[in-house]
Amino acid sequence: MLSPPPDSPAVPEWLAERLRAAGGSVPFLDYMDWVLHDPEHGAYGSGRLVIGPRGDFVTSPSMGQDFAQLLAPQVAEWLALLPAEAPLTLVETGPGEGQLAQQLAEALHAGWPSLAGRTELVLVEPNAGMAQRQRQRLSACPLPVRWSDFAGLASAPLRGVVLAHEVLDALAIERIERRDDHWCRQRVVLRGDHLSLEAAEPLAGPLLDQLDGLGLLPLDDSRPEGWSTELHPGLEPWLAACAGALSEGWLLVIDYAHEAHRYYAPQRSAGTLMAYRRQQASDNPLREPGLWDLTAHLCLESLEAAARAGGWQPLGGCRQGEALLALGLARRLHELQQEPASRLAELLQRRETLLRLVDPASLGNFRWLAFHRDSTSARSPATPQPEPLFLSVPSP
């Protein structure tokens, strides 16, 4: 059982009322969805969370334009591989503050004007509070821009590129725990005016079926009573809905992820779930519900299986440090050395940012994973695709 620390405030009344209406407890998956995406009270739904160095947490694009400028050639190459003269679309899902969308639009407009001239920017943002800030940032976007959802896009599927940058790690997860020689689903329980996280009913059905492929069955002594982790049931429906919005094109997932043997290793006894607020991290997901971001790493095998089931062809992946080096980060660092000394403070700041983007102890440990889809892939063998630029060996 996981309870809030002694100084944790009581559960907010909106959440207490909702839990009482549900009988006093809900699966962790429902709790996570509420505290992140409730339109009035959720951390993202309300627009309460702020992304950036002065906000709740940083992302690669929130640290400056270098990330988007390095990514832009990959996006441009993929767009250029689509039928000539066809309308093109760049889709960003869960676009946060809109920084990456704005920066990529500017990079395409400056570096590939002919492509930009037939490319529309579409943002898929389920949270009204975040969408409001995105509209303000993108009011002068050099590309035509609109907001939609996967269901709306599926009525007239697009050709283009979909970006999922730090999106899938915020999909609501199931928390499971070993209890009484069973794998049990954890529930968030209202106890008086506080919350606890407790193992409840044994797993059954599809949730139980996937454990064998993840190395969690049969049960043995390597994972004792109380050992807990996460499952990702939201991946397959999300990827299927994303595929339905695209008749042909590519999906790039950039997120924290582990191979199954690392994710579910016996020594990782509490999974990967973390909460973030004001540049601080906490391992207590029950802390101040609706004020903290909640995130869990992806399992690479689960992601690839869900992608294949949704109609995507995996093209490979690597860590962000390797991807950005392949896309020219080392050359960018070298160019900084040629700049005039009068800009020393600015240049040192940019150098620090570039190094942080590839630092394996920081943002460089993100995984970049590419997938392709076309409308005929479900009826015939997938057409071989060129290797993504970010998987190429960088020039010396």
N, C-alpha and C positions, 0 to 999 in steps of 0.2 A: 504494500500500500504506500502511495506517495502522497504526502500532505504538504500544504504550504508551510513555509518557515513561520516561526512564532510571531514575527512582526508583520506578517502578510495581512492586508486589510480583508475584511469580510467580502464574500462574493457579492458582486453588484446585484441590485434588486432585479434588473431586467433578466439576468441569467438565472437567478434563483426562481423567478416566476416561471421561466421556460422549463427549468428542470422539474419543478413541482408539477407542471402540466404534463410532463412526460413520465410521471410516476417516481420521480426522485433521482433518476440516473439515465444516462444515454451512453452509447458507445463513444469512445474517444473520437472517432471519425466525425460524428455529429458535432461534438463540442468544438473541435478544431475548425470546422466549417463555420459555425456560429461566430466564434471569437475573431475570426479573420474577415469574414465576408458579410456579416449582418449589415444591411444598408445604414442603419443608425448607430449601432454599437460596435461593429467589427473594426479591427485595426486598419484593414484595407477598405472595407465597404464604406466607412465614414470618411476616408481620406485622412485619418489621424496620423498614420505613419509618414515620416518624411525620409526620403532616400538621399544620401549624400554625406560628405564629410562633417557637416554640421547638423545632420539629421540623426536617424535612429541606427542606420548602418550604411556602409558604402557598397557600391557595385563598381565594376570596371568602367562603365561609361560615365558614372557620376564623378570620376576623378579627372576628367578632361576629354579632349577630342581624339587623343591618340588611339584609343581602343577602336572607335568607330572607323577611323581612317585606315587602320590596319585591316579591319574586317571588310571594308568596302570592296577591295578587289575580288574577294571570294564571292560576295553578293553579285557584283557586276558580271563575273564570269558565268555564274549560273543563269542570270537573266539573259545573257547573250546567247546561251545554248538553246533557248526557247525559239519557236518559229519566228522568223523575221517579220517585222511589221505588226505582229500580234500585240494587243494590249497586254501589259505586264503589271504585276502587283507585288509589292513588298508588304508582307503582313508581319506585324509584331504582336505577339500575344503577351498579355500581362505587362504592358510597357512602362509600368512604374511612373516616374516623373516625365516620361516622354523624351528623355535625353538622348537615348540611343537612336530612336526614330528620327529626331531632328538632325542629329549629327550625320547619320547615314544618308538622309535626304540631301543634306548640304554636300556631302562627299560625292554622291552620284551626280548631282547637278553640276559640280565643278569638274569632275574627272571624266564622266561618261555622259555628256549632254544628250547624245542621240538616244541612249537608253533611258535617261531620265525623262526625256520628252514623251515617252509612251508608258511611263510607270506611275502607278497610283499607289499611295501609301494607305494601308488599312490597319487600324488598331483594334484589336480584340481585347476589350477591357470590361470585365463583368462588374467592376466596382465603381459606382457613380462618383464617389468622392475622389478617386484617383483620376477618372476621366475628365473631371472638371479642371484639374490642374494641367492635364495633358493638352486640353484645348487652348488654355492660355499660352503654354509654351509653343505650341505649333501654329499659332495664329498667323505667322509669317512663313510657314513652311514652303520651300521652293517646289514641292510636289503637291499635286492634288491629294487631299487627305480626308478620310471619313472614318467613322467608328461603326463597327458591326459586331456580330457574333458568328460562331461557326454555323449555326442553323440558318441564319440569314444568308451567309455566303454560299451555303450548299444549294440554294435555289438556282444559282448561276455560277458553278465552280470556276475558279480562277486559274490562270497560269502565273507562276511566280515562285517566290521564296518566302518561307515562313520562318521566323525567328522565335525561339522560346528560350529567352535568356533569364535564368533564375526564376522560372515559372513553375516547373513541375515539382520542385522541392517544396512548394507551398500548397500542393494538392493535399486534401485531407487524407490522413493515413489511419490504418488500423494499428492499434498497439496490442501486442500479444505478450503473454507471460506464462512461464511454466508454473503450474500450481497443481499439487496432488497428482503428479504424473500425467498431466494433460497439458496441451497448449490451450490457453484460455484467452478469450477476448477481454481486454480491459475496458472498464466503464468509468466515466466521471460521475461521482456520487455526491449528492448534496447531504452533508452531515451538519445539522444545525445551520449555522450561517457561514460555513466553510466548505471547501471541496476536498475530495480525496479521489485518488485513482486506484481502482481495485480490480483484481482479476475476477471475472464472472463466469459466464457459461463456457464450456469447452467448445473449441472450434469444430465446425462441421461444414460439409459442402465444399464450394470452390476455395474458400480460404484454407481449409485443411488440405485440400488436394495439392496445392502449390508448394507445400512445405518440403516435400520429399526432394523436389528439384533444387531447393535452396540449401540442402544439407541439414535440415532441422528434424528430419525423421530418419531412423527411429530415435526416440528419446534415449539419452544415455547420461552418464554421470558428468560429462563435460559441461553441461548446462544445468546447474542445480536449481532448486526451488527459488522462485523470485527472478530468475533470469528473464529479461524482457527485450523486445525489439519491435520493429515495424514491418508492416506489409503495405503494399501500394495498389489497392484495388481501383483507384481513380485513373491509373495510367491508360488502361486499354480503352475505356470510353472516351477519354480526352483525345487520344491519338486517332481513334476511329472518327470522331467528330472533326478533327483537324483534316484528316484525309478527305472527308466528304466535301470540304470547302475548296479543294484543290484538284483540278483535272490533270494538271501536270506541273511538276516542279520539285522543290527541295525543302526539307525541314532541317534546321540546324538547332540542336539542343545544346545549351551551354549551362552546366549545372554541376554541383558537387555530386559525386557518385563513387561507389565502390563495387568491385567484383563480389559475387555472392560469398566466396570463401573468406573475404575480408569483412564484408558487411555482417555476416552471421558467425564470425569467429567466436569461439567460446569466451575469449577474454573481453569481447565487446558486450558486456553484460547489461547495458542499459540502452542499447541502440544508438541512434545518432540524433534524436530529437533535441532541438535547442530553441530557446527563446532569445529575442534580441530587441533592445530598446536603448536609445541614447548612447549608442556605441558600447553598450555592455551586453554580455552574454549570460544566460542563466540556463541551468539544466532543469528548472522547474516549469513545466508547461501550464501549471495552474496559477501562476503568478499574475495578478492584476489582469484578468481576462478582458480582452478587447484593447489593451494598451501595448501589448508586445507582439512582435512578429513570431510566428512559429514555423519552423522549417525542419525537414528531415532529408538526409541524403537519398539519392536514388540507388537502386540495385541495378547494375548494368544488365545482368541476364533478364531480370524482370522487364526492364525497359525494352530490350530488343525483342523479347517474346511478344510484348504488347504491341510494339510497332509492326511486327510481321502480321499479327492478327488483325491489325487495323488497315493493312494494305500498303505498308511502307517497305521499301527495300533498303536495308542497312548498307551504308557505304564505308563505314569505318570511323575511327575516332582516335583522339589522343588527348593529352593534357594541354591546358591553355598555354603554358610556357612554351611547349613544343610548337603549338599552332601559331603563336604570334612570332616566334623566331622564323618559322617557315614563311610568314607573310611579310617579313622585312623589319622586325623590331631591332635587330642588331645594326642594320644600316641606319636606322633612325637614331640610335644612340651615337653612332659614329658622326652623323651629321651635326649633332648637338655640339660636338667638340670644335666644329668649324665656325660656330657662331661668335660674334664679337663679345669680348669680355664685359662690355658695358651692360649686358643682359645676364650677368652671372647668376643673380638670385632666381630669376625666372627659369634659366636653363637648369640649375640644380634641382628646382622643384619638378620640372618635367622629367629629368633623369630619374629622380626618386620614384615618380609615378610609373615610368616605364619599367623600372626594375621590380616594383611591387606587382605589376601585372604578370610577371613571369616567375616571381618568387615561389618556389614549391611549398613554402610554409605559409603562403598567403593566397592571393588570387591565382597564382600560376598553377594551383592544383585542381582548378575546375576541369571538367571533362568537356571536350567538344565532340559531338556525335552527329554525323550527317546521315540523312535518309532521303531517298528519292521515291517519287510516285508518278505514275501516269495512268490514264483511264483504261488502258488495255492490260495492266499488270495482273488483274484478277483473272483474265481469260487466257493469257499466254505467258511464256517465260519472260522475266524482266529483261529489258535491254541493258547490256552492260553500260555503266556510266563512267565518265572520266574520273580519275582520282581527284578528290578535292584539293585545291591549292594548299590548304593548311596541313595536308598530310605529306606534302613533298619535302625533300631534304633541302634545307636552306643553302644558298650559295655561300662559299667561303668568303 
